Amino acid sequence: MIWIGLAIVIITFWMIYKNYEARLVLCLSGLLMAALGQFLSGSNVTISTAVAAFVKQLINGGLVPTIVTVMGFGYVMTFTKCSDHLVNALVKPLTHVPMVVIPGAVLITWILNIILPSAAGIAAAVGVLLVPALIALKVRPVMAASAVFAGTWGSVVSPGLMFNPQIADIAFKAKEIGAPDAMIVILQEVIPCAIGAVVVAVVLAIICMVLKEGVGTTNNEKAGDALEKDLEEKTEKHFKVNPFYAVVPVIPLVLLVLASKQLGVLPTKTFTVPVCMLIGTAVGLVVALINKQNIGDCFKKFCRGAGDGFCDVVILIAAAALFASGMKSIGLTGALVDSMKGSQSVAMFAAAAGPFVMAAISGSGNAAALAFNEAITPHAADFGLTIVQLGAVAQIAAGLGRTMSPVAGGVIILAGIAGVNPMEIVKRTSLPVLIALVVVTICMFIV
């Protein structure tokens, strides 16, 4: 039965790699394994148990409000163009300091991805401004696109990323932490990830120097002129940044940090993620009024974002829970846990390597990381690790793996902006990302 379960898991991830609907594939695979476990081996984890696990995530009080309010807030920031003001405020000054444009582009994209947690979205928002600007400084187009793409994993420390609330919820149920608070997880991840971001920026800058693709290394003025013209068409070249509007997207993040248990400036129980996102949304509605935008349309965007968050994220998490229940029913989870119990290093390697490889191959490590966290992460204590450690490394590895995938949405967008082959971008981001994976994993597990 275990071998049958392993075959089903392999086929499942192969189908996800082939772009079959991930939620459907995970649900069907989970139900199939649950049925085999119930009727062929008499498992206690039945089909009804697996379905109950699916439904439980749909009404998860710690997870659902966080995800839907974050997504709704993000849609409001796009509607009011506050996100455009923030991106312009950070990106434009960078072009005036040629010596740091490559590592600076990586770090700015990484920071912005925390606030706006969509890899493809941030690639488009930053890329349409920064790639033409870098090419105008005679940076080779492929390196300009690579610098932006290398920063598109900052969302791993965002409260809006699905994994952080999920890990917090698992850790809370295991009584490892006192509340299902995503900020508890994030504050343990942020320093290792920030170190990893610096590593990526520095290594890519070294690659840039070795390949001689930095400022002043290309004479392709026609490409630069064409992209500069494209920049003028897609954005306002002399975009006037409003400092107030630029700050609005950061408000919820600042409130969450101030309300964290480590700082305690604001009451933690009051300023939860949903509350902070709703405060940010309220400020966004004020911006809409100032801009004479229809406030009703603005709130409709919040509702649309919340709905998309439920559709795209919550149901994916629920499908992963059903899949994990199926793995448990067929005996595969128990076998995997037993195989890892003998060696802490095996569990550490599996958490980093599995989601990383899946993300690099498929362009999205979401399904792999979610399934890992549902099936294996709750057993972290058996390996001498904490749930936050094991779960965080799995989701960070997925984010890093996506940043060297030639089929990721972000790289395809950036390749189109720069007019280069996605594989050429990935060739430049692969080494920095691999080194960062090792550094972040060591920092999370050992330091």
Secondary structure, DSSP 8 states (H G I E B T S, - for coil): -HHHHHHHHHHHHHHHHTT--HHHHHHHHHHHHHHHHHHHS--SS-HHHHHHHHHHHHT-TTTHHHHHHHHHHHHHHHHHTHHHHHHHHHHGGGGG-GGGHHHHHHHHHHHHHHHS--HHHHHHHHHHHHHHHHHHTT--HHHHHHHHHTTTTGGGG-TTSSHHHHHHHHHHHTTSSSS--HHHHHHHHHHHHHHHHHHHHHHHHHHHHHHT-STT----HHHHHHHHHHHHHHS-TT----HHHHHGGGHHHHHHHHTSTTT-SS-TTTS-HHHHHHHHHHHHHHHHHHTT--HHHHHHHHHHHHHHHIIIIIHHHHHHHHHHHHHHHHTHHHHHHHHHHT-HHHHHHHHHHHHHHHHHHHS--HHHHHHHHHHTGGGGGGGT--HHHHHHHHHHHHHHHHTT-TT-HHHHHHHHHHTS-HHHHHHHHHHHHHHHHHHHHHHHHT-
